[in-house]
Amino acid sequence: MEDATTLAELIKEVGFPVVAALLGAAGFWLMLKWMMSIVIAKIDGLYKKLDDQNKIIIAIIERLRVVDNDLIRLDTAIRLLRGLDLDWERLGRRDPKDSRKD
């Protein structure tokens, strides 16, 4: 009951349009705050999904490096068995640090 009398006294002091504008602004502020919390929650969910996809892409790239190195090794072995010249440019691109880590 005190809230109603306080509101009535406030209307009497400053006028109804000012009080209505203040209440409208407060309602608008609360609505914006609520909407921003929803948007922030959705953005956080997207960050988690992007982080998971980034880890998957890194793992795929790592496996592709391993496959490339395996192909270079097989190519070298076949060329040696067949007595063909080695592809030195391709061998030079091989990185000895690239190896499967899982």
N, C-alpha and C positions, 0 to 999 in steps of 0.2 A: 504494500500500500504506500510505503514511503517513496518508492520509485515513481508512482503516478503523481504524487504531490510535488516531488522534486521536478518532474517533467512539466507539470502545470506551472510551477513557479518560474521555470526557465523560459517557458513560452511567454509568460506575462512580462518577464524582464526584457528579453531580446526580440521577441516576436516570433510568430509561427514560421514565416519563410526561412529565417535563419536556422531555427531548430530543425526544420525539415531538410534543409540543405546539409546541415551537419550529420544528421542521421543517414541521409542518402550517401554522403561521402564515406561514412563509417561502413555502411553496408557494401558499397563499392570496393572499399579497401579489403574487407573480409573476403569478398568474392574473388578479388585478384589474388589474395594470399592463398586461397584454396586452390585456384586454378594453377598457380605457380608450383604448389606442392605436387600436384598431379603431373605436371610437365617435368619437373625435376625427377620424380620417381621413374617416369618412362625413359628419360635420358640415362639415368643410372642403369636401367635394364639394358638399354642399347649398348652402353659401355661394356657391360659384362659379356654380352653376345659378341661384340667386336673383339674383345680380349680373347675369348675362346676361339674365334675364327682365326685370329692372328697366330695363336699357338699351333693350330692345325696347318696353316699355310707354312709356317716355319718348319714343321715336321715334314711336310711334303717336299719342300725345297731341299732339306737335308737328305731325304731318301733319293731324290733325283740326282744329287751329287754322287751318292754312293753308286747308283745305277750307272752313271756316266763313267765313274772310275772302273767299275766292273767291266763295262763294255771296252774300255781302253785296254784293260788287262787281257780280255779275251781276244781282242783284235791283235794285240802284240803276240800272244801265244800262237794264234793261228798263222800269223805272218812268219814267225820263227819256224814253225813246223813245215810250212809250205816253201820256205826258203825265199820269201819275198822281202823287199826292202821295208824297213820300218818307217812308219809315219812319225818323224821326229817332231814335227810341229804339234801334232796331237799329243804326243807324249810330253812335250814341254808345257802344255796347258794343264796337265794333271797336277793336282795339289796333293802332296803326301799327307797333309793334315786332314783332308776330307776322308772321313771314314764313318761308318755307321756307329752311332752312339747308343742305340737302344737295344 
